[in-house]
């Protein structure tokens, strides 16, 4: 409920309360998230480097994976370094402009991430259900549209979020989060936020529910196609090409659905922060491992890249 307009004040900066309000936890949180961020940066940039340097990996599946790694790098970089700086400097403030900027890029990378995961499910659907026509269907033009479309779409959706936020007046400055997320900030507004909340639901339906339903539909068709494969070895190989992607789907949508589609009555600040840690820090860190551990092509390309770097050219 909006606060009394008489209590309205101009807010020039917000205070990010962080993951914990206990100072004794700061050292542990800093060490933990610093290590997670380093692993995230190295893992995702390494995947991009390996895919771009090996011509054998210039296929739709790896093209989308490189895009996903870039998005995961951006998603983590938008939130974790600021939290680390706040812990190290003992300062929890963030300017109003920086807060809106951080919120913009959080939604920008988050939306691209969600839609790209659905695009990758479609790629697996075509590869398994229409293998003879795969190269024709997944043409360079279509791959460019499927990869570039989410970036353009996300730009306009995220910009709309920020424009709607910029019209609000805030009475409080203490954000019970470690970055500027939409829902905690809406609770600090003195003015009517009904338009913002309706837009949040519409966007959540478009970029979370719709891609998730498309993923379920794709995998329903994939499972039917795999079950028709006569040999057990063939079925196992087909399932193995999808297992990594299914793990990412479970990690990403399992947390975002809980934050943006569950009723506000069952959400708490602690649950929101825990979910945010999953999709801004844990998932971007795990994705390189999920996609590379069981991928012989990626591991082989990485070994070749390392060999070229450590072997002097004659």
C-alpha positions, 0 to 999 in steps of 0.5 A: 500500500502506498505511503502517506504522500505527506511523507514523500521525500526525494531519494538520491541514493538507496541503502542495499542491506545485503545478504546478511545484516550481521557484520561477522558474516561479511568476510565469509560472504566476500570470500565465497562470492569472490571465488564464485565470481572468478569461477563464473568469469573464467568459465564463461569467457573460456567457453566463448573463447573455445567455441570461437577459436574452433571451427568444428564448434561453429554450429547452431548449438554452440553458437547459442551456448556462446551467447548464453555464456556471454549473458551469464557473464553479464548477469553475474558482473552486473550484481556480484562486483557491486556487492563485493565492493559494498562488503569491502568498503563497509558502504552499502549505498548506491545512487538512484541513477546507478540503482536504475542502471543496475536494475536495467541490466539485471532485467536485460540479461535475465530476459535474454537468458530466459528466451535463449534457454527456450531457443536452445530447447528448440534447437535440440527439438529440431536436431532430434526430431528432424535430423535430416532437415536440421541444417536446412531449418537451422540456417545461419539466417534463422540462427541469427534471428533466434540469437539476436531477437532476444537481445532486441526484445529484452532492450525494449522490455527492460527500458520500459521497466526503467521508465515506469520506475522513474515515474515513482516517488520513494519514501524509504531508502533501505532495500532488503536485498544485495542489488536493486531488484524490482520487487523490493523497490516497488515496496518503497514507493509512496505512489501507486505502483499498480501499473508497474505490477501489472507490467511485471506480471505481463512480462513474467508471462511473456519471458518466463511462463511462455518460454517454459511452456515452449521448453516443455512442449519441445521436450515432450516431442523429443521424448516421444522421438527418442522412445521410437529409437530402436537401439538402447545406445541410440536412446542413451546418446539422444538423452545425453545431448539434452541432459545438460540443457535440462539441468540449466532449465531446472536451475533457472526456471526453478528459481525465477518462477518462484520469485516472479510468478508466485503470489506475494503472500508466500514470498519473503525477503529471505526467499527472494534473496536466496532465489536471486543468489541462485540465478545471478551467481550460482547458475552462471557459475555452474553453466560452464561445468554443466555444458562442458563436463559431459561434452567431448567436443568442448573438452577436446577443443579446450585441450587443443586450445591449451596445447596451442598456447603452451606449445611454441610455434616452430 
